[in-house]
Amino acid sequence: MLFSEFADIMYKHCGGSKKPHEYLLFLFDTIMREPESDEERKKHEDDKYNPFASLKPDTLDRLFHGTNHMNQKKTHTVRTLANTDKFAAYVDSLSWDAQSAIETEFKQRILNFNQDDALGYACADLFLQIMDDIYEGNETPSPMLCIPNITATSKLPNIPATSVYYDDNDGKIHIGKIEIAIPKELEPPTDIAPEEEIYVKELLAAYADAEQVDAFSQTDLNFLPPKYKRNFSDQRINYYSAVRIDRFVRESIAEGDAEIQKWKKGTLDYIKDTLWDDYADAYKRLIAVMKKVVDSDTTSVVSSFKNLIGSKEKKGACHLLVNDGEINWVEKDE
């Protein structure tokens, strides 16, 4: 199996809001044992313990997608510092849905994968085997034993959207007799990711505006009234639902970036009258927009694929627009 295949499967189901180059580093960080000597601890402090940490994001992206070859020396360095217990613990900490999806995809390529019914260790052992193959020059693509899979280097062409539909029962896009798995729903991580900070800040500003206080910070979340806690939890789910679609379309559909931009622009055009209306406070604006957006429709393929998006994805698109600077819940003159 190629490293890019391994990384892609793991990323689709547990990458969260990380970008591909960030997740590549995370994978290697997670398979490596903790520093033990003073020299290793110094390298860790200087961000040099992981040999791939010195590479630029675009280089890491190419390694992630398999368009560049993995450096044998760097890979061997990671291999010599490997800790299967650590990586197994990471996999076993994932949600049941994520673990099930990962196991299914690996079994589509490797018939005897996880025969001992210990997924974490099966993934760790597979990772080690891939690194060994890279170092020995034996890395080869794995055959698909079941359904085809979309990767960033094998994208769906522009096809009539009416002939495509998403089946929530099997989590696949159906094109005639072809079935293509898309990432499972992403669960918000316990800690707020750096990529969430913009839309989270706007949500907190809306809550503060409603409570007539200057500001709320992330440290105030546990002390907010229950309605805001519930809303915040729901909005994070909505955000990650939209991120899942954003990631799938950009990486798997021809002209995916343009389709995502069309989806976001169409969403903004649909809600802007509601967004710009007058409200007693910003939280009421947020609620009104969330109610409005569930009825939105756009000319993007995102909207055209039958059953692909629902209310959570549509609401989450608003948070993508917040991150883009297109939406503010608190108006500047409020």
N, C-alpha and C positions, 0 to 999 in steps of 0.2 A: 504494500500500500504506500502511496506517496504521502509525504508529510502534508501537502496541500489538501489532500482528501481528508486526512485525519483532522486537520485544523478546521476545515469547512464544516464537517459534521458536528464537531464540538461547539463551534461558534454559533451555528444556526440555533442550537437548542439551549445554550447556556452562556452566550456571549454578552447578554444584557445590553447595556448601552455602550459598551466598549467598541472602539473602531478596530478593524482587522489588525492593524499593526500593534495596537495595544494588547489585543487578545493573544497575538503571537508571543509577545514578551511574557504575558501572564502564564501561558502554557509552560514555557521553559522555567519561569520562576517557580511554578507549582511542582514541577517534577524534580527540581533541585533541592537537595537537603539544605538545612540551615547552616550558615557559616560556623565553623568550629575553631579554627586557629585565629590568632591575632591578624595574620596576613589576610585571611578570608574575610574577617570582620571589617578590616580596613577597605578592602575592595568593595564590600557591600555598602559601606558608608559613602564611598565615592561612585556608586552606581556602576561598578565594573565587575561585580561578581558574576552576573549573567553576561556571557560573552556577546550576546546579541544586542545588549542595551546601548552599545556605541553606534549602532546603525541608524540611519535616518529613517523617518516614517515611510517615505516612499519606497525605500529599499526593503523595509520590512513588509510593506504591502505586497511587493512583488514576490517575496519569499512566501508569504501567506497564500497567494493565488497560484504559486507554482510557475510563474513566468521567469524567475531567477532560480538558479541552483543553490541549494543550501551549502554553506561552507562546511567542509568535512571536519576541519580542525575545531571550529566553534561547536559543532554538533557533538564531537567526541568529548570536548570539555564538559558539556552538559551531561553527557552519558556517564562520565566517570564520577559525577557528583549526584547521580540520580537517587531518589528516595521513593520507592514505590508506595510505601505506606502513606506518605504525604499526598501523593497524587490520588491514590485510591480514596483517601478521606475526602478530598475535594469532590470527586465524582459522586461519592455516596452521600454528600451533603446536598446535592441537587434535588429539585422537586421530583416526585415520582414520574410526572409526565415527561420531564426532560430526560431522565434516565431511560425510560421506556423508548423514547424516540431515538436516543443515541444507540441503544442496543439494537433496535430494529434496523437502523441504517448500516451499522457495522456487519450485522448478520446478512444483509443483502450482498455484501462483498466477501465475507469470510464465513464459510459454512460452519466451522467449528468454534466460532467466537463465543466466549463466555460459557464454555461447557461446565465449569465448576459453579456457575450461578453466583459469581462474585464480580459484579460489573466493575467496581472501582479498580480492582486488581487486574481484570481483563483489559481495561483501557490503559492502565499503567504499563502492563506487559507489552501491549501493542505499540505504545509510544516508544518503549525501549527498543523493540524490534525494528521500528522505522529508523531510529537513530543509528542502530547498528548497520542497517542496510545502506544508509547514506554514507557512513564512514567507509564501508567496504565496497561502495560503488554498485550495490545491488538493488537500489530503489527502483521499483517498477509500479505502474498503475495497476490497480486491482480491478478485475472484471465485475460488472454488475450482474448479480445472480437473480435479481428480481426486477424492479422497475427502474427506469432511467432516472437520473438525478440531475438537477440543474446546478451548474457551477457558474462562477463569475466569468469563466472563459467559454461557456457554452450557453448562450442566451437564447431565450425564445424570440423568434422573429416577430415582426408586427403581423398579427393574425386577426381575423374577424373576432372581436370580443364576444359576439353573440354565440360563437361556437365553443366558448370556454366557460366553465363554471367551477366553483370551489365547493367541495363537499366537506362539511364540517365533521361528518361522521368518520371519515378516514384521513382528514387533514391534507387532502391532495387537490391539485388543479387537474381537471379532466379536459383533455382535448381529443375528442373522438374516443379512440381506444387507448390513448396514451394517458398515463397517470403520473403526476409529478408532485412529490412531497414538497411542502413549504414549511418554514420554521414553525414550531409549536408556539403557543402563546408565551410571551416573555413575562416572567414574574418579576415585579420590582424588587431589587435587592433591599436588604434591611437598611443599609446606609444609603443616603442620597448620593448618587454618582455625580461627578463633576459636570457631566453633560446636562444634568437636570437643573443646575443652579439658576439659570435664567428664568425658566417658567415657574420654578418653585418660589423664587423671589417675588414674582408677580402675584402668585396665589397668596402668599403671606401679606403682600401689600393690600390685596383685596380684603382679606380678613381684618387687617388693621384698620382699613378705612371704614368698614362696617362697625367696628367696635370703637371708632373715634379715638384711636391712639396713634402715636407717631409711626410705629413700626413693630412688626414681629420678626424674630429671627428663627432659624431652624431649632435653636435651643428652647424656644417657647412652645414648640409643637405639642409636647406632652401636657401642657397646661392650658391649651385652648379649649373653648367650649366644645362639647361633643359634636355639634353639627359641623364645625370646621374640621375636626379630626376625621369624621366620616367623609367629608367632601375631599379632604386632602388625600386620603387613601384611595378614593375612587378616581381622582384625577391622575394619580400616579399610574394606576392600572390603565386608564385611558391613554396616557402618554406612551406607555410601553406597547400597547396594542397598535398604536400608529407607527411606532418605531419598527415593529415587526413587519408591517406592510411596506414601509419606506425601504427597509433593508432588502426585502425580497424583490421588490420592483427594480430598484437600482442595480442589483447584482444579477438578476435573472431575466430581465426583459430588455430587448433592444430599445435604445433610447429611453432607458429607465429613468435617468435623471430628469429628462424633459417631461416625462409622464408624471413624476412626483411633483415637479414645479406646477404643472397644469392642475393637478389635484389640489394643491395648496391654494393656488390662485383662485380656482373655482370655488373652493370653500370660503375664502375670504370675501369674494364677490357676493356669495349667498348670504353671509351673516352680517355684512358691514352695516346695513341699516339698523339692525338690532343692536349691534355693537356700539354704534354712535348715538343711540337714543339717550334720553335723559333718565338718570336713575338716582335714587336717594343715596346709594353708596355703590362701591365697585363690586361688592359681593353679589348684589342684585343684578348687576350687569353680567357677571360671570354666569350666574344661574340662567338668566334669560338667553344668553348666547348658547349655552349647552342644550337648552330645550329646543332652540331654533335649529341648530346644526344637524340634529338627528334626521331631519327631513331633507338635507342637502343632497344635491346631485351635481356631478361635474362631467365634462367631456373627456376626462382622463380615462385611460384603460383601467385605472384603479376602481373607478365607479362602474365601469362597464362589465367587468368580470362578475358574473352572477354569484351572489352570496359571499364574495370575497371580503367585503367590509360591512360592519354593522354600526350600531350606535357608539360603541367604545372607540372604534377606529376613527369615526367622524369627530367625536369629541376630542380625541387625542390629536387630530390634525390641527386643532386650535392651539394646542401647546407647541406644536412644531412651528406654527406661525408666530407664537410668542418668542420662541428661541430665535426666529429670524428677524425679530424686531418689528413685525407687522402688526402686532396686537399688544396693547397695554390695557389691563383691566382698570387701572386708576388713570383717569385722564390727567393731563399735565396741569390743567387749570382747576382740578378738583381739590 
